[in-house]
Amino acid sequence: MRRQVRRWRIMAAGAGLVAAGFALFVAVGLRPQREGGRYLAVVQGGGALPALIVRVDTRTGTAEVRPVGAEEPAGRNLQLWYVGAAGPKPLGLVGTASSRVTLPPGASPDGTIAVSVEPPGGSPTGQPTGPVIYTGRLIAE
């Protein structure tokens, strides 16, 4: 009888360890991923250096904008745009330091990042009003 009780105790302890290991594996290893991923756009306009480097994360819906060689015309602002199937959507003004911007709803990796020259404060219409001087396609990172 003692052998049977001992065997059942060992089997119960083993089953408990297997269950705990499985629970840990599920909790740590199988996190659901949202559709999308990380993308990069090297935005340039023909100069020696790219104007901007834009890192897009479609999972969080944000983009990190890092100015490299972008030159702002005097008395004007550079405005960043996401251009997708629904047309151009404003992302914000390009500054001199790195910044984080929010992507428009429905942004996909098929889009393009563009920069236009706008009046101070940005486009008054929500669409590019000045010339587009820099562009870059999103590529998987």
DSSP file with accessible surface (Angstrom, degrees, kcal/mol):
  #  RESIDUE AA STRUCTURE BP1 BP2  ACC     N-H-->O    O-->H-N    N-H-->O    O-->H-N    TCO  KAPPA ALPHA  PHI   PSI    X-CA   Y-CA   Z-CA
    1    1 A M     >        0   0  175      0, 0.0     4,-2.2     0, 0.0     5,-0.2   0.000 360.0 360.0 360.0 -40.5    0.0    0.0    0.0
    2    2 A R  H  >  +     0   0  222      1,-0.2     4,-2.6     2,-0.2     5,-0.2   0.876 360.0  53.7 -62.4 -37.7    2.9    2.4    0.8
    3    3 A R  H  > S+     0   0  217      2,-0.2     4,-2.6     1,-0.2    -1,-0.2   0.918 109.1  47.9 -63.6 -41.3    4.4    1.8   -2.6
    4    4 A Q  H  > S+     0   0  103      2,-0.2     4,-2.3     1,-0.2    -2,-0.2   0.916 112.7  48.1 -66.4 -41.5    1.1    2.7   -4.3
    5    5 A V  H  X S+     0   0   65     -4,-2.2     4,-2.3     2,-0.2    -2,-0.2   0.927 113.3  48.2 -64.1 -43.5    0.7    5.9   -2.2
    6    6 A R  H  X S+     0   0  176     -4,-2.6     4,-2.5     2,-0.2    -2,-0.2   0.922 110.6  51.0 -63.6 -43.0    4.3    6.9   -2.9
    7    7 A R  H  X S+     0   0  139     -4,-2.6     4,-2.5     1,-0.2    -1,-0.2   0.928 111.0  48.6 -61.7 -42.4    3.8    6.3   -6.6
    8    8 A W  H  X S+     0   0  166     -4,-2.3     4,-2.5     1,-0.2    -1,-0.2   0.890 110.4  51.5 -66.0 -36.8    0.7    8.4   -6.7
    9    9 A R  H  X S+     0   0  183     -4,-2.3     4,-2.6     2,-0.2    -1,-0.2   0.923 111.0  47.3 -65.3 -43.9    2.4   11.2   -4.8
   10   10 A I  H  X S+     0   0  101     -4,-2.5     4,-2.7     2,-0.2    -2,-0.2   0.926 113.5  48.2 -64.1 -42.8    5.3   11.2   -7.3
   11   11 A M  H  X S+     0   0   98     -4,-2.5     4,-2.6    -5,-0.2    -2,-0.2   0.907 112.1  49.3 -65.3 -38.6    2.9   11.2  -10.3
   12   12 A A  H  X S+     0   0   65     -4,-2.5     4,-2.3     2,-0.2    -2,-0.2   0.918 112.3  47.8 -66.8 -41.8    0.9   14.0   -8.8
   13   13 A A  H  X S+     0   0   62     -4,-2.6     4,-2.3     2,-0.2    -2,-0.2   0.922 113.0  49.0 -64.3 -42.1    4.0   16.1   -8.1
   14   14 A G  H  X S+     0   0   32     -4,-2.7     4,-2.5     2,-0.2    -2,-0.2   0.924 111.2  49.1 -62.6 -44.0    5.3   15.4  -11.7
   15   15 A A  H  X S+     0   0   61     -4,-2.6     4,-2.5     1,-0.2    -1,-0.2   0.896 110.1  52.4 -63.9 -37.2    1.9   16.4  -13.2
   16   16 A G  H  X S+     0   0   41     -4,-2.3     4,-2.5     2,-0.2    -2,-0.2   0.912 109.9  48.3 -64.1 -41.3    1.9   19.6  -11.1
   17   17 A L  H  X S+     0   0  133     -4,-2.3     4,-2.6     2,-0.2    -2,-0.2   0.909 111.6  49.5 -65.7 -41.8    5.4   20.5  -12.4
   18   18 A V  H  X S+     0   0  108     -4,-2.5     4,-2.6     2,-0.2    -2,-0.2   0.932 112.1  48.3 -62.9 -43.4    4.4   19.8  -16.0
   19   19 A A  H  X S+     0   0   61     -4,-2.5     4,-2.5     2,-0.2    -2,-0.2   0.919 112.2  48.7 -63.8 -41.8    1.3   22.0  -15.5
   20   20 A A  H  X S+     0   0   61     -4,-2.5     4,-2.3     2,-0.2    -1,-0.2   0.916 112.1  49.1 -65.2 -41.6    3.3   24.8  -13.9
   21   21 A G  H  X S+     0   0   40     -4,-2.6     4,-2.5     2,-0.2    -2,-0.2   0.918 111.6  49.0 -63.2 -42.1    5.9   24.6  -16.8
   22   22 A F  H  X S+     0   0  137     -4,-2.6     4,-2.6     2,-0.2     5,-0.2   0.925 110.2  50.9 -64.2 -42.3    3.1   24.7  -19.4
   23   23 A A  H  X S+     0   0   59     -4,-2.5     4,-2.5     1,-0.2    -2,-0.2   0.914 111.5  48.1 -62.1 -41.0    1.5   27.7  -17.7
   24   24 A L  H  X S+     0   0  115     -4,-2.3     4,-2.4     2,-0.2     5,-0.4   0.924 110.8  51.2 -65.4 -41.8    4.8   29.6  -17.6
   25   25 A F  H  X>S+     0   0  120     -4,-2.5     4,-2.5     1,-0.2     5,-0.6   0.928 112.6  45.6 -60.9 -44.9    5.4   28.8  -21.3
   26   26 A V  H  X5S+     0   0   62     -4,-2.6     4,-0.9     3,-0.2    -2,-0.2   0.927 114.4  48.5 -65.5 -42.1    2.0   30.1  -22.3
   27   27 A A  H  <5S+     0   0   63     -4,-2.5    -2,-0.2    -5,-0.2    -1,-0.2   0.887 126.8  24.0 -67.8 -37.0    2.3   33.2  -20.1
   28   28 A V  H  <5S+     0   0   90     -4,-2.4     3,-0.4    -5,-0.2    -2,-0.2   0.874 127.4  38.5 -97.5 -42.1    5.8   34.1  -21.4
   29   29 A G  H  <5S+     0   0   47     -4,-2.5    -3,-0.2    -5,-0.4    -2,-0.1   0.688 108.5  52.9 -93.0 -17.8    6.2   32.5  -24.8
   30   30 A L     << +     0   0  103     -4,-0.9    -1,-0.2    -5,-0.6    -2,-0.1  -0.264  62.6 154.9-118.4  50.8    2.8   32.8  -26.6
   31   31 A R        -     0   0  165     -3,-0.4     2,-0.1    -2,-0.1    -4,-0.1  -0.595  49.1-113.3 -76.2 131.8    1.9   36.5  -26.4
   32   32 A P        -     0   0  127      0, 0.0     2,-0.4     0, 0.0    -1,-0.1  -0.421  27.9-143.0 -68.1 136.9   -0.4   37.4  -29.3
   33   33 A Q        -     0   0  130     -2,-0.1     2,-0.1    -3,-0.0     3,-0.1  -0.847  12.2-126.6-100.7 134.9    1.1   39.8  -31.8
   34   34 A R        -     0   0  167     -2,-0.4    25,-0.1     1,-0.1    26,-0.1  -0.440  41.6 -88.4 -72.3 154.4   -1.0   42.5  -33.4
   35   35 A E  S    S+     0   0  191     -2,-0.1     2,-0.3    24,-0.1    -1,-0.1  -0.327  94.2  34.5 -63.1 142.2   -1.0   42.6  -37.1
   36   36 A G        -     0   0   31     -3,-0.1     2,-0.3     2,-0.0    72,-0.0  -0.740  63.3-157.6 113.0-161.8    1.8   44.7  -38.6
   37   37 A G        -     0   0    6     -2,-0.3    21,-2.6     2,-0.0    22,-0.4  -0.929  35.7 -35.8 176.9-153.4    5.4   45.4  -37.5
   38   38 A R  E     +A   57   0A 110     -2,-0.3   103,-2.3    19,-0.2     2,-0.3  -0.852  50.1 177.5-106.3 136.6    8.3   47.7  -37.7
   39   39 A Y  E     -AB  56 140A  42     17,-3.2    17,-3.0    -2,-0.4     2,-0.4  -0.904  14.6-148.7-135.2 160.8    9.2   49.6  -40.9
   40   40 A L  E     -AB  55 139A  34     99,-2.7    99,-2.5    -2,-0.3     2,-0.4  -0.976   5.5-167.8-133.3 140.4   11.8   52.1  -41.9
   41   41 A A  E     -A   54   0A   1     13,-2.6    13,-2.8    -2,-0.4     2,-0.8  -0.996  10.5-156.6-129.2 125.8   11.7   55.0  -44.4
   42   42 A V  E     -A   53   0A  58     95,-0.5     2,-0.6    -2,-0.4    95,-0.3  -0.910  21.4-156.3 -97.5 107.2   14.8   56.8  -45.5
   43   43 A V  E     +A   52   0A   0      9,-2.4     9,-2.0    -2,-0.8     8,-1.9  -0.782  25.0 157.4 -93.9 119.9   13.3   60.1  -46.6
   44   44 A Q  B     -E  135   0B  97     91,-2.3    91,-1.9    -2,-0.6     4,-0.0  -0.924  38.2-161.7-142.2 164.2   15.4   62.0  -49.2
   45   45 A G  S    S-     0   0   49      4,-0.3    91,-0.0    -2,-0.3    89,-0.0   0.023  71.8 -72.7-135.3  25.4   15.3   64.5  -51.9
   46   46 A G  S    S+     0   0   79      1,-0.3    88,-0.1     3,-0.0    -2,-0.0   0.418  91.4 126.4 102.1  -3.7   18.4   64.0  -53.9
   47   47 A G  S    S-     0   0   52      2,-0.3    -1,-0.3     1,-0.1     4,-0.1  -0.190  75.3-102.2 -79.6 177.8   21.0   65.5  -51.4
   48   48 A A  S    S+     0   0  113     21,-0.1    -1,-0.1     2,-0.1    -2,-0.0   0.882 108.4  42.7 -68.3 -36.8   24.1   63.7  -50.1
   49   49 A L  S    S-     0   0  113     20,-0.1    -4,-0.3     1,-0.0    -2,-0.3  -0.805  96.2-104.6-106.6 150.6   22.4   62.9  -46.8
   50   50 A P        -     0   0   27      0, 0.0    19,-1.1     0, 0.0    -6,-0.3  -0.405  23.7-135.9 -65.7 151.6   18.9   61.7  -46.3
   51   51 A A  S    S-     0   0    3     -8,-1.9    17,-2.9     1,-0.3    19,-1.3   0.923  79.3  -1.7 -73.2 -46.0   16.6   64.4  -45.0
   52   52 A L  E     -AC  43  67A   0     -9,-2.0    -9,-2.4    15,-0.3     2,-0.5  -0.978  53.7-144.5-142.6 155.2   14.9   62.2  -42.3
   53   53 A I  E     -AC  42  66A  35     13,-2.1    13,-2.6    -2,-0.3     2,-0.5  -0.997  24.3-168.6-118.9 123.3   15.0   58.7  -41.0
   54   54 A V  E     -AC  41  65A   0    -13,-2.8   -13,-2.6    -2,-0.5     2,-0.6  -0.966   8.7-164.0-119.1 121.6   11.5   57.5  -40.0
   55   55 A R  E     -AC  40  64A  87      9,-2.5     9,-2.9    -2,-0.5     2,-0.4  -0.932  13.2-163.5-103.8 121.2   10.9   54.3  -38.0
   56   56 A V  E     -AC  39  63A   3    -17,-3.0   -17,-3.2    -2,-0.6     2,-0.5  -0.875  12.7-169.3-110.2 133.7    7.3   53.2  -38.0
   57   57 A D  E  >> -AC  38  62A  27      5,-2.9     5,-1.5    -2,-0.4     4,-1.5  -0.926   1.8-174.6-120.7 103.0    5.7   50.7  -35.6
   58   58 A T  T  45S+     0   0   23    -21,-2.6   -20,-0.1    -2,-0.5    -1,-0.1   0.706  81.3  65.2 -72.8 -16.8    2.3   49.8  -36.9
   59   59 A R  T  45S+     0   0   84    -22,-0.4    -1,-0.2     1,-0.2   -24,-0.1   0.891 115.8  27.4 -69.4 -39.5    1.7   47.7  -33.7
   60   60 A T  T  45S-     0   0   84     -3,-0.4    -2,-0.2     2,-0.2    -1,-0.2   0.564 105.4-125.5 -96.8 -12.8    1.7   50.8  -31.5
   61   61 A G  T  <5S+     0   0   22     -4,-1.5    42,-2.9     1,-0.3     2,-0.3   0.796  70.3 114.9  74.3  28.5    0.6   53.2  -34.3
   62   62 A T  E   < -CD  57 102A  27     -5,-1.5    -5,-2.9    40,-0.3     2,-0.4  -0.853  48.4-156.0-128.4 164.2    3.6   55.5  -33.8
   63   63 A A  E     -CD  56 101A   0     38,-2.5    38,-2.8    -2,-0.3     2,-0.5  -0.997  12.5-140.8-138.6 141.1    6.6   56.7  -35.8
   64   64 A E  E     -CD  55 100A  64     -9,-2.9    -9,-2.5    -2,-0.4     2,-0.5  -0.913  19.0-158.3-101.6 124.6    9.9   58.1  -34.6
   65   65 A V  E     -CD  54  99A   3     34,-3.3    34,-2.2    -2,-0.5   -11,-0.2  -0.923   9.8-175.8-109.2 121.5   11.2   60.9  -36.8
   66   66 A R  E     -C   53   0A 119    -13,-2.6   -13,-2.1    -2,-0.5     2,-0.2  -0.929  17.2-144.1-120.5 107.2   14.9   61.7  -36.8
   67   67 A P  E     +C   52   0A  30      0, 0.0   -15,-0.3     0, 0.0   -16,-0.1  -0.475  30.0 160.0 -67.4 137.0   16.0   64.7  -38.8
   68   68 A V  S    S-     0   0   53    -17,-2.9   -17,-0.2    -2,-0.2   -16,-0.2   0.638  76.3  -7.6-120.0 -63.3   19.4   64.2  -40.5
   69   69 A G  S    S+     0   0   25    -19,-1.1   -18,-0.2   -18,-0.5     2,-0.2   0.120  84.7 141.7-127.7  21.4   19.9   66.6  -43.4
   70   70 A A        -     0   0   31    -19,-1.3     2,-0.5   -20,-0.1     8,-0.0  -0.470  34.9-156.6 -68.8 132.7   16.5   68.3  -43.7
   71   71 A E        -     0   0  151     -2,-0.2    -1,-0.0     0, 0.0    -2,-0.0  -0.956   3.2-149.7-116.5 120.3   16.7   72.0  -44.6
   72   72 A E        -     0   0   98     -2,-0.5     3,-0.1     6,-0.1     5,-0.1  -0.746  20.5-123.1 -89.4 125.6   13.8   74.3  -43.7
   73   73 A P    >   -     0   0   51      0, 0.0     3,-1.9     0, 0.0    -1,-0.0  -0.343  41.8 -87.4 -64.4 149.2   13.3   77.3  -46.0
   74   74 A A  T 3  S+     0   0  103      1,-0.3     3,-0.1     3,-0.0     0, 0.0  -0.296 111.8   8.3 -59.7 133.2   13.4   80.7  -44.2
   75   75 A G  T 3  S+     0   0   62      1,-0.2     2,-0.3    -3,-0.1    -1,-0.3   0.585 116.2  90.7  74.5   9.2   10.0   81.7  -42.9
   76   76 A R    <   -     0   0   93     -3,-1.9     2,-0.3    43,-0.2    -1,-0.2  -0.842  64.6-134.6-129.6 166.0    8.4   78.3  -43.8
   77   77 A N  E     -F  118   0B  34     41,-2.8    41,-3.3    -2,-0.3     2,-0.5  -0.910  14.9-128.2-119.2 152.7    7.9   75.0  -42.0
   78   78 A L  E     -F  117   0B   3     16,-0.5    16,-2.9    -2,-0.3     2,-0.4  -0.866  26.5-160.0 -95.9 130.8    8.5   71.4  -43.1
   79   79 A Q  E     -FG 116  93B  16     37,-2.6    37,-2.2    -2,-0.5     2,-0.3  -0.948   8.9-137.5-117.6 135.9    5.4   69.2  -42.6
   80   80 A L  E     -FG 115  92B   4     12,-3.4    11,-3.0    -2,-0.4    12,-1.1  -0.699  23.0-171.9 -91.8 139.1    5.5   65.4  -42.5
   81   81 A W  E     -FG 114  90B   1     33,-2.9    33,-2.3    -2,-0.3     2,-0.6  -0.965  23.0-144.8-132.6 145.2    2.8   63.4  -44.2
   82   82 A Y  E     -FG 113  89B  11      7,-2.7     7,-2.4    -2,-0.3     2,-0.6  -0.957  22.2-161.8-103.1 122.3    1.8   59.8  -44.4
   83   83 A V  E     +FG 112  88B  51     29,-3.2    29,-2.3    -2,-0.6     2,-0.2  -0.926  26.6 143.7-111.5 112.1    0.5   59.1  -48.0
   84   84 A G  E >   - G   0  87B  21      3,-1.3     3,-1.9    -2,-0.6    23,-0.1  -0.500  67.7 -63.0-126.5-161.1   -1.6   55.9  -48.3
   85   85 A A  T 3  S+     0   0  119      1,-0.3    22,-0.0    -2,-0.2    -2,-0.0   0.813 131.2  54.2 -61.0 -30.4   -4.6   54.7  -50.2
   86   86 A A  T 3  S-     0   0   83      1,-0.3    -1,-0.3     3,-0.0    -3,-0.0   0.350 118.4-107.3 -87.5   7.2   -6.8   57.3  -48.6
   87   87 A G  E <   -G   84   0B  24     -3,-1.9    -3,-1.3     2,-0.1    -1,-0.3  -0.372  62.3 -21.0  96.2-177.0   -4.5   60.2  -49.6
   88   88 A P  E     -G   83   0B  30      0, 0.0    -5,-0.2     0, 0.0    -7,-0.0  -0.443  54.6-170.0 -73.4 137.6   -2.1   62.3  -47.6
   89   89 A K  E     -G   82   0B  84     -7,-2.4    -7,-2.7    -2,-0.1     2,-0.1  -0.996  26.1-116.7-125.0 130.9   -2.6   62.6  -43.8
   90   90 A P  E     +G   81   0B  60      0, 0.0    -9,-0.2     0, 0.0     3,-0.1  -0.418  28.2 178.5 -71.2 138.4   -0.6   65.1  -41.7
   91   91 A L  E     -     0   0B  19    -11,-3.0    11,-0.3     1,-0.4     2,-0.2   0.574  52.6 -89.0-108.8 -20.2    1.7   63.7  -39.1
   92   92 A G  E     -G   80   0B  27    -12,-1.1   -12,-3.4     9,-0.1    -1,-0.4  -0.750  52.8 -47.7 136.3 178.2    3.1   67.0  -37.8
   93   93 A L  E     -G   79   0B  74    -14,-0.2     2,-0.6    -2,-0.2   -14,-0.3  -0.580  50.8-119.4 -86.2 148.6    5.9   69.5  -38.3
   94   94 A V        -     0   0    9    -16,-2.9   -16,-0.5    -2,-0.2     2,-0.1  -0.772  36.5-174.3 -88.3 122.5    9.5   68.5  -38.7
   95   95 A G        -     0   0   41     -2,-0.6     4,-0.1     2,-0.4    -1,-0.0  -0.236  39.0-100.6-100.4-164.9   11.7   69.9  -36.0
   96   96 A T  S    S+     0   0  148     -2,-0.1     2,-0.3     2,-0.1     3,-0.0   0.599 101.4  56.9 -95.2 -13.2   15.5   69.9  -35.4
   97   97 A A  S    S-     0   0   66      1,-0.1    -2,-0.4   -31,-0.1   -32,-0.1  -0.778  99.1 -84.5-115.1 161.2   15.3   67.1  -32.8
   98   98 A S        +     0   0   66     -2,-0.3     2,-0.3   -32,-0.1   -32,-0.2  -0.304  52.9 178.6 -59.9 145.9   14.0   63.6  -32.9
   99   99 A S  E     -D   65   0A  46    -34,-2.2   -34,-3.3    -4,-0.1     2,-0.4  -0.952  26.9-126.5-146.7 164.4   10.3   63.3  -32.2
  100  100 A R  E     -D   64   0A 154     -2,-0.3     2,-0.3   -36,-0.2   -36,-0.2  -0.961  27.4-174.6-116.5 132.5    7.5   60.7  -32.0
  101  101 A V  E     -D   63   0A  21    -38,-2.8   -38,-2.5    -2,-0.4     2,-0.4  -0.871  25.0-115.2-124.3 159.0    4.3   61.1  -34.0
  102  102 A T  E     -D   62   0A 111     -2,-0.3   -40,-0.3   -11,-0.3   -41,-0.1  -0.794  28.8-129.6 -95.5 133.6    1.0   59.2  -34.1
  103  103 A L        -     0   0   15    -42,-2.9     3,-0.1    -2,-0.4   -12,-0.0  -0.464  28.7-103.2 -77.0 152.4    0.1   57.5  -37.3
  104  104 A P    >   -     0   0   23      0, 0.0     3,-1.6     0, 0.0    -1,-0.1  -0.390  50.2 -84.8 -69.9 154.3   -3.3   58.0  -38.9
  105  105 A P  T 3  S+     0   0  135      0, 0.0   -44,-0.0     0, 0.0     0, 0.0  -0.309 116.6  23.9 -57.8 138.3   -5.9   55.2  -38.4
  106  106 A G  T 3  S+     0   0   79      1,-0.2     2,-0.1    -3,-0.1     0, 0.0   0.572  81.0 162.2  83.0   8.6   -5.5   52.5  -41.1
  107  107 A A    <   -     0   0   23     -3,-1.6    -1,-0.2   -23,-0.1   -46,-0.1  -0.408  16.4-172.9 -62.9 133.8   -1.8   53.3  -41.8
  108  108 A S    >   -     0   0   40     -2,-0.1     3,-1.7   -72,-0.0    -1,-0.0  -0.849  39.5-107.1-126.3 165.3   -0.2   50.4  -43.6
  109  109 A P  T 3  S+     0   0   40      0, 0.0    29,-0.2     0, 0.0    -2,-0.1   0.547 110.3  75.5 -71.0  -3.4    3.3   49.5  -44.7
  110  110 A D  T 3  S+     0   0  124     27,-0.1    -3,-0.0     2,-0.1    29,-0.0   0.492  81.4 101.2 -82.0  -2.4    2.3   50.2  -48.3
  111  111 A G    <   -     0   0    1     -3,-1.7    27,-1.5    26,-0.1     2,-0.3  -0.118  64.5-132.9 -80.2 176.4    2.4   53.9  -47.6
  112  112 A T  E     -FH  83 137B  28    -29,-2.3   -29,-3.2    25,-0.2     2,-0.5  -0.951  10.3-135.2-126.9 146.7    5.0   56.6  -48.3
  113  113 A I  E     +FH  82 136B   0     23,-3.1    23,-2.1    -2,-0.3     2,-0.3  -0.896  31.0 179.1-101.2 131.3    6.4   59.3  -46.0
  114  114 A A  E     -FH  81 135B   6    -33,-2.3   -33,-2.9    -2,-0.5     2,-0.4  -0.934  19.9-151.6-132.5 156.0    6.6   62.7  -47.6
  115  115 A V  E     -FH  80 134B   1     19,-2.5    18,-2.1    -2,-0.3    19,-1.5  -0.998  16.0-173.4-129.6 128.0    7.7   66.2  -46.5
  116  116 A S  E     -FH  79 132B   0    -37,-2.2   -37,-2.6    -2,-0.4     2,-0.5  -0.826  29.2-113.3-117.8 159.8    6.2   69.4  -47.9
  117  117 A V  E     +F   78   0B  13     14,-2.1   -39,-0.2    -2,-0.3    13,-0.2  -0.820  46.5 173.1 -91.2 124.0    7.1   73.1  -47.5
  118  118 A E  E     -F   77   0B   0    -41,-3.3   -41,-2.8    -2,-0.5     3,-0.1  -0.851  36.3 -88.3-129.8 164.9    4.2   74.8  -45.7
  119  119 A P  S >  S-     0   0   37      0, 0.0     3,-2.5     0, 0.0   -43,-0.2  -0.233  71.8 -64.9 -64.0 163.8    3.4   78.2  -44.1
  120  120 A P  T 3  S+     0   0   92      0, 0.0   -44,-0.0     0, 0.0   -43,-0.0  -0.233 128.7  23.8 -52.8 132.0    4.4   78.8  -40.5
  121  121 A G  T 3  S-     0   0   64     -3,-0.1     2,-0.1   -45,-0.0   -28,-0.1   0.324 122.0 -87.8  92.3  -8.9    2.4   76.4  -38.3
  122  122 A G  S <  S-     0   0    8     -3,-2.5    -5,-0.0    -4,-0.0   -29,-0.0  -0.349  74.0 -18.3 101.7 179.1    1.7   73.9  -41.1
  123  123 A S        -     0   0   18      1,-0.1     3,-0.3    -2,-0.1    -5,-0.1  -0.372  46.7-154.5 -63.1 128.5   -0.9   73.4  -43.8
  124  124 A P  S    S+     0   0  105      0, 0.0    -1,-0.1     0, 0.0    -6,-0.0   0.667  92.2  48.3 -77.5 -12.4   -4.1   75.4  -43.1
  125  125 A T  S    S-     0   0   95      2,-0.4    -2,-0.1     0, 0.0    -3,-0.0   0.557 107.0-115.2-105.2 -10.7   -6.2   72.9  -45.2
  126  126 A G  S    S+     0   0   29     -3,-0.3    -3,-0.0     1,-0.3    -4,-0.0   0.501  92.9  85.1  83.5   2.5   -5.1   69.5  -43.9
  127  127 A Q  S    S-     0   0   89    -38,-0.1    -2,-0.4   -46,-0.0    -1,-0.3  -0.939  97.6 -83.5-128.8 154.3   -3.6   68.8  -47.3
  128  128 A P        +     0   0   42      0, 0.0     4,-0.1     0, 0.0   -10,-0.1  -0.368  43.6 174.4 -59.7 130.1   -0.2   69.7  -48.7
  129  129 A T        +     0   0   72    -12,-0.2   -11,-0.1     2,-0.1     3,-0.1   0.599  61.2  51.3-109.6 -20.6   -0.3   73.2  -50.0
  130  130 A G  S    S-     0   0   18    -13,-0.2   -12,-0.1     1,-0.2     2,-0.0  -0.488 102.6 -64.7-107.9-178.1    3.4   73.6  -50.9
  131  131 A P        -     0   0   84      0, 0.0   -14,-2.1     0, 0.0     2,-0.6  -0.354  43.8-123.5 -68.7 145.3    5.9   71.6  -52.9
  132  132 A V  E     + H   0 116B  74    -16,-0.2   -16,-0.3     1,-0.1     3,-0.1  -0.819  35.5 171.3 -86.6 118.4    6.8   68.1  -51.7
  133  133 A I  E     +     0   0B  57    -18,-2.1     2,-0.4    -2,-0.6   -17,-0.2   0.644  58.5  37.1-107.3 -18.1   10.6   68.1  -51.4
  134  134 A Y  E     + H   0 115B  33    -19,-1.5   -19,-2.5   -88,-0.1     2,-0.3  -0.998  60.4 169.9-135.7 141.1   11.4   64.8  -49.7
  135  135 A T  E     +EH  44 114B  72    -91,-1.9   -91,-2.3    -2,-0.4     2,-0.3  -0.979   4.8 177.3-144.0 158.4    9.8   61.4  -50.0
  136  136 A G  E     - H   0 113B   7    -23,-2.1   -23,-3.1    -2,-0.3     2,-0.2  -0.931  23.1-129.8-161.7 137.9   10.6   57.8  -48.8
  137  137 A R  E     - H   0 112B 144     -2,-0.3   -95,-0.5   -95,-0.3     2,-0.3  -0.618  30.5-113.0 -86.8 146.7    8.9   54.4  -49.1
  138  138 A L        -     0   0   13    -27,-1.5     2,-0.3    -2,-0.2   -97,-0.2  -0.637  36.1-175.8 -78.4 134.4    8.4   52.2  -46.0
  139  139 A I  E     -B   40   0A 100    -99,-2.5   -99,-2.7    -2,-0.3     2,-0.1  -0.945  35.0 -93.2-128.0 151.2   10.4   49.0  -46.0
  140  140 A A  E      B   39   0A  78     -2,-0.3  -101,-0.2  -101,-0.2  -103,-0.0  -0.393 360.0 360.0 -63.9 137.4   10.3   46.2  -43.5
  141  141 A E              0   0  109   -103,-2.3  -103,-0.2    -2,-0.1    -1,-0.1  -0.598 360.0 360.0 -90.6 360.0   12.9   46.6  -40.8
